[in-house]
Structures are given as structure tokens and as C-alpha cells.
Amino acid sequence: MKSFFSALLNFVVGTGEALFFLGDVCVHLLKGKIRWGEVLKQIYEQGVQSVFIIALTSFATGAVLALQGYVMLNRFGAKENVAQLVALSLVRELSPVFSSFIFSGKAGARIAAELGTMKVSDQVTATRTLGVDPVEFLVVPRMLACLMVLPGLVVFSELVGILGGYTIGVLDAGIQSSAYIHQTIRAINFVDFFSGFIKTLFFAAIIGWVCCYQGFQTKGGSLGVGQYTTKAVAFSYIMVVLFNAVLTKIILTFWG
């Protein structure tokens, strides 16, 4: 029982510290203290270097969706609806969630490891000594880059995934190219795209927040860097899944 209350107390304290950390970041953003040169550097490191793996996984996901959908729908003589199945699945759910997972595992882990290494090597303390706020210098550019990069990666993922579904639908299922494109365009409306885009903004903020916070909490030398980086990615995955469920319920309640 004592260990339970101790764990609960640590959870409450850790959550409070994380929220204060997020508040500090928001204050800097509202003050406009943004180092745009560092933001552009982070956009390149987080975004451009993630394009290939996002494209590969998205194409495969769209192709698998089309294959599975074709097998199931063909039993009911509705194989033409494969395009709608692929497009809606990717835009509403799969691309935002899968891209966030990949982004967290690649860019998020990098953020946590970089900041963790700076923390254990006293570089964060050195920035304070030089009169520079480490949150302004190290955290704000990384979080802003997350908010800018992930939505673009998700849109790219949706397009590549639809291309993967198109390839299987036309070459394997025998659906006419024009019919597949027409069904895809007709399937997606503004609410479908908007719902996925709103989720992506939340996921980007969560990943940036969790990974930067875990990086700043790192201790224990090089071993600690690995441990806190793993925690950052794991917590990001959990938060993305939980917030996805909550946001999906809210979006379906108000927009359907």
C-alpha cells in the first residue's frame, strides 16, 4: 500500500511539473521569443529526414487496405467501394495515428536524446550561465517545428497511402483508373479532412511536449539518456492513442 501511494504521489508531482513546463513554453510563444533560424533547422531535421520512411509505410498501408478491402467487398459485389474504404480510413484515422507513431519514434526520440545529452553534460546549465533561457533556446524551436512538420507529413502520408491503394485497386482488383479516382474524390469531404488535421495538431503538440520534457528531466549519464528517450517515445505513443480516442468521440459527436 505504501508503494502504491508513493507511485501515485510521484505521478501527480511529475504531471504537475510537466504541465508547468508546458506553461513555460506557452509563455515564451505568447511573448514572441522565437529563434526562427533554429526553427528552420529543426524543420529540416524532423521533417525532410522523415519523408522517406513516412512514404514507405504509407504506401504499404494503403496497399494492404486495398488488398484486404477488395477481398471482403468482392464477396458482396462491391469491389468499387475499395477506393472509399482506403481514402476514408487513411484520412480519418490511419495516417494521423501511424504518422504520429513514426514521427515520435524518429524525430521525437531524436529530440529527447539531444536534450538529454545536453542536460547530463551540463550544456543546459551553461546556457543559463550565459544568460540564455534554455526553454527559449532549445525547447520552443523544437516544439514549433513539430507543430509545423507533422501536419505536412500527415497530408503527404494520406496522398501516398491513397496512391498505394490506387495501385492495388487498378492493377490487382481490376478497377478502372478513372472510376477509382472518382470514388476517392467523392468519398472525402471537408469534415473528414478537418477531423484528421485537428488530431494531427494535438498529436504534434503532445509529441513535442513529452519528448522535450523527458529530455530536460534526464539524469544518470549516458545510461539515463537511453532510459529517458525510451520513456519519451513510450509516453508519446500512449498519449497519442488516448487522445485519439477522446478526439474521435468529440469529432463524431459534433460533426459525425
C-alpha positions as CSV (number, residue, x, y, z in Angstrom):
1,M,0.0,0.0,0.0
2,K,2.9,2.4,0.8
3,S,4.5,1.7,-2.6
4,F,1.1,2.4,-4.3
5,F,0.8,5.8,-2.6
6,S,4.4,6.6,-3.3
7,A,3.9,5.8,-7.0
8,L,0.7,7.9,-7.1
9,L,2.4,10.8,-5.5
10,N,5.3,10.6,-8.0
11,F,2.7,10.5,-10.8
12,V,0.9,13.6,-9.5
13,V,4.2,15.5,-9.0
14,G,5.5,14.5,-12.4
15,T,2.3,15.5,-14.1
16,G,2.3,18.9,-12.3
17,E,5.9,19.5,-13.3
18,A,5.2,18.6,-16.9
19,L,2.2,21.0,-17.0
20,F,4.4,23.8,-15.6
21,F,7.0,23.0,-18.2
22,L,4.3,23.3,-20.9
23,G,3.1,26.6,-19.4
24,D,6.6,28.0,-19.6
25,V,6.8,27.1,-23.3
26,C,3.4,28.7,-24.0
27,V,4.6,31.9,-22.2
28,H,7.6,32.1,-24.4
29,L,5.5,31.6,-27.5
30,L,3.0,34.3,-26.5
31,K,5.9,36.7,-25.9
32,G,7.1,36.0,-29.4
33,K,10.5,34.9,-28.3
34,I,11.2,32.6,-31.3
35,R,14.5,31.9,-32.9
36,W,13.4,31.3,-36.5
37,G,16.8,30.1,-37.7
38,E,16.8,27.3,-35.2
39,V,13.1,26.5,-36.1
40,L,14.1,26.1,-39.8
41,K,16.9,23.8,-38.8
42,Q,14.6,21.7,-36.7
43,I,12.0,21.6,-39.6
44,Y,14.7,20.1,-41.8
45,E,15.9,17.6,-39.3
46,Q,12.5,16.5,-38.2
47,G,10.6,16.7,-41.5
48,V,12.8,16.3,-44.5
49,Q,14.6,13.3,-43.0
50,S,11.3,11.6,-42.1
51,V,9.8,11.8,-45.6
52,F,11.2,8.5,-46.9
53,I,10.1,6.3,-44.0
54,I,6.6,8.0,-44.0
55,A,6.3,7.4,-47.7
56,L,7.3,3.7,-47.4
57,T,4.9,2.9,-44.6
58,S,2.1,4.9,-46.0
59,F,2.3,3.3,-49.5
60,A,2.3,-0.2,-47.8
61,T,-0.6,0.7,-45.6
62,G,-2.7,1.9,-48.5
63,A,-1.8,-1.2,-50.5
64,V,-2.7,-3.6,-47.6
65,L,-6.0,-1.7,-47.0
66,A,-6.9,-2.1,-50.7
67,L,-6.0,-5.8,-50.7
68,Q,-8.0,-6.6,-47.6
69,G,-10.9,-4.4,-48.6
70,Y,-11.0,-5.9,-52.1
71,V,-11.2,-9.5,-50.7
72,M,-14.0,-8.5,-48.3
73,L,-16.1,-6.3,-50.5
74,N,-15.8,-8.6,-53.5
75,R,-17.9,-11.1,-51.6
76,F,-20.8,-8.7,-51.8
77,G,-20.1,-7.5,-55.3
78,A,-19.0,-4.1,-54.1
79,K,-15.3,-4.0,-55.0
80,E,-15.7,-0.5,-56.5
81,N,-16.0,0.8,-52.9
82,V,-12.4,-0.1,-52.2
83,A,-11.4,3.4,-53.1
84,Q,-13.8,4.9,-50.5
85,L,-12.6,2.4,-47.8
86,V,-9.0,3.3,-48.4
87,A,-9.4,7.1,-48.6
88,L,-11.7,7.4,-45.5
89,S,-9.6,5.1,-43.4
90,L,-6.4,6.9,-44.2
91,V,-7.7,10.5,-43.9
92,R,-9.8,10.0,-40.7
93,E,-7.6,7.6,-38.7
94,L,-4.7,5.7,-40.0
95,S,-2.5,8.4,-41.5
96,P,-2.7,10.8,-38.5
97,V,-2.1,8.0,-36.0
98,F,0.5,6.0,-37.9
99,S,2.4,9.1,-39.0
100,S,2.5,10.3,-35.4
101,F,3.9,7.0,-34.2
102,I,6.6,7.1,-36.8
103,F,7.3,10.8,-36.1
104,S,7.6,10.1,-32.4
105,G,9.9,7.1,-32.9
106,K,12.2,9.1,-35.2
107,A,12.0,12.8,-34.6
108,G,10.7,12.6,-31.0
109,A,13.4,10.2,-30.0
110,R,16.0,12.5,-31.5
111,I,14.6,15.5,-29.6
112,A,14.7,13.6,-26.3
113,A,18.2,12.2,-26.9
114,E,19.6,15.6,-27.9
115,L,18.2,17.5,-25.0
116,G,19.0,14.6,-22.6
117,T,22.6,14.6,-23.7
118,M,22.8,18.4,-23.2
119,K,21.3,18.0,-19.8
120,V,23.7,15.3,-18.5
121,S,26.7,17.2,-20.0
122,D,25.7,20.4,-18.3
123,Q,25.1,22.3,-21.5
124,V,21.6,23.3,-20.4
125,T,23.2,24.8,-17.2
126,A,25.8,26.5,-19.3
127,T,23.1,28.3,-21.4
128,R,21.6,29.7,-18.2
129,T,25.0,30.8,-17.0
130,L,25.4,32.7,-20.3
131,G,22.1,34.5,-19.6
132,V,20.1,32.5,-22.2
133,D,16.8,30.8,-21.3
134,P,17.2,27.1,-22.3
135,V,13.5,26.8,-22.9
136,E,13.5,29.7,-25.3
137,F,16.7,28.5,-27.0
138,L,16.2,24.7,-27.0
139,V,12.6,23.8,-26.5
140,V,10.5,26.4,-28.3
141,P,12.1,25.9,-31.7
142,R,11.7,22.1,-31.4
143,M,8.0,22.3,-30.4
144,L,7.2,24.8,-33.1
145,A,8.9,22.6,-35.7
146,C,6.8,19.7,-34.5
147,L,3.6,21.7,-35.0
148,M,4.7,22.7,-38.5
149,V,6.1,19.5,-39.7
150,L,3.7,16.7,-38.6
151,P,0.6,18.1,-40.3
152,G,2.5,18.3,-43.6
153,L,3.8,14.8,-43.1
154,V,0.3,13.5,-42.5
155,V,-1.1,15.1,-45.6
156,F,1.8,13.6,-47.6
157,S,1.1,10.2,-45.9
158,E,-2.5,10.4,-47.0
159,L,-1.6,11.1,-50.6
160,V,1.0,8.3,-50.7
161,G,-1.4,5.9,-49.0
162,I,-4.1,6.6,-51.5
163,L,-1.6,6.1,-54.3
164,G,-0.8,2.7,-52.7
165,G,-4.5,1.8,-52.7
166,Y,-4.9,3.0,-56.2
167,T,-2.0,0.8,-57.4
168,I,-3.6,-2.3,-55.9
169,G,-7.1,-1.3,-56.9
170,V,-6.2,-0.7,-60.6
171,L,-3.6,-3.4,-61.1
172,D,-4.8,-6.2,-58.9
173,A,-8.6,-5.6,-58.4
174,G,-9.2,-4.6,-62.0
175,I,-11.0,-1.3,-61.1
176,Q,-10.9,1.3,-63.8
177,S,-8.4,4.1,-63.1
178,S,-11.0,6.9,-63.7
179,A,-13.6,5.1,-61.5
180,Y,-11.1,4.7,-58.6
181,I,-10.1,8.4,-58.7
182,H,-13.8,9.5,-58.9
183,Q,-14.7,7.3,-56.0
184,T,-11.8,8.7,-53.9
185,I,-12.7,12.3,-54.6
186,R,-16.3,11.7,-53.8
187,A,-15.6,9.9,-50.6
188,I,-13.6,12.6,-48.9
189,N,-15.3,15.8,-47.7
190,F,-14.2,18.7,-45.6
191,V,-15.2,17.2,-42.3
192,D,-13.2,14.0,-43.0
193,F,-10.0,16.0,-43.8
194,F,-10.6,18.6,-41.0
195,S,-11.1,15.9,-38.3
196,G,-7.8,14.2,-39.2
197,F,-6.0,17.6,-39.4
198,I,-7.2,18.7,-35.9
199,K,-6.0,15.4,-34.4
200,T,-2.6,15.9,-36.0
201,L,-2.1,19.3,-34.4
202,F,-2.9,17.8,-31.0
203,F,-0.5,14.9,-31.7
204,A,2.3,17.2,-32.7
205,A,1.9,19.3,-29.6
206,I,1.9,16.2,-27.4
207,I,5.0,14.6,-29.0
208,G,6.9,17.9,-28.8
209,W,5.9,18.5,-25.2
210,V,6.5,14.9,-23.9
211,C,9.9,14.5,-25.7
212,C,11.2,17.9,-24.7
213,Y,10.1,17.4,-21.1
214,Q,11.7,14.0,-20.8
215,G,14.9,15.3,-22.4
216,F,15.0,18.1,-19.7
217,Q,14.4,15.6,-16.9
218,T,17.3,13.3,-18.0
219,K,19.8,12.3,-15.4
220,G,22.2,9.4,-14.8
221,G,24.7,10.0,-17.6
222,S,24.6,8.1,-21.0
223,L,22.6,5.3,-19.5
224,G,20.0,7.8,-18.4
225,V,19.8,9.3,-21.9
226,G,18.7,6.0,-23.3
227,Q,16.2,5.4,-20.5
228,Y,14.6,8.8,-20.8
229,T,14.5,8.6,-24.6
230,T,12.7,5.3,-24.3
231,K,10.2,6.8,-21.8
232,A,9.6,9.8,-24.1
233,V,8.7,7.6,-27.1
234,A,6.6,5.2,-24.9
235,F,4.7,8.1,-23.3
236,S,4.1,9.7,-26.7
237,Y,2.6,6.5,-28.1
238,I,0.3,6.2,-25.1
239,M,-0.8,9.8,-25.2
240,V,-1.4,9.7,-28.9
241,V,-3.6,6.6,-28.6
242,L,-5.6,8.1,-25.6
243,F,-6.1,11.5,-27.2
244,N,-7.1,9.8,-30.5
245,A,-9.9,8.0,-28.7
246,V,-11.1,11.2,-27.0
247,L,-10.8,13.4,-30.1
248,T,-12.6,10.8,-32.3
249,K,-15.5,10.8,-29.9
250,I,-15.7,14.6,-29.7
251,I,-15.5,15.0,-33.5
252,L,-18.1,12.3,-34.2
253,T,-20.4,13.8,-31.6
254,F,-20.3,17.3,-33.1
255,W,-19.7,16.6,-36.8
256,G,-20.4,12.9,-37.4
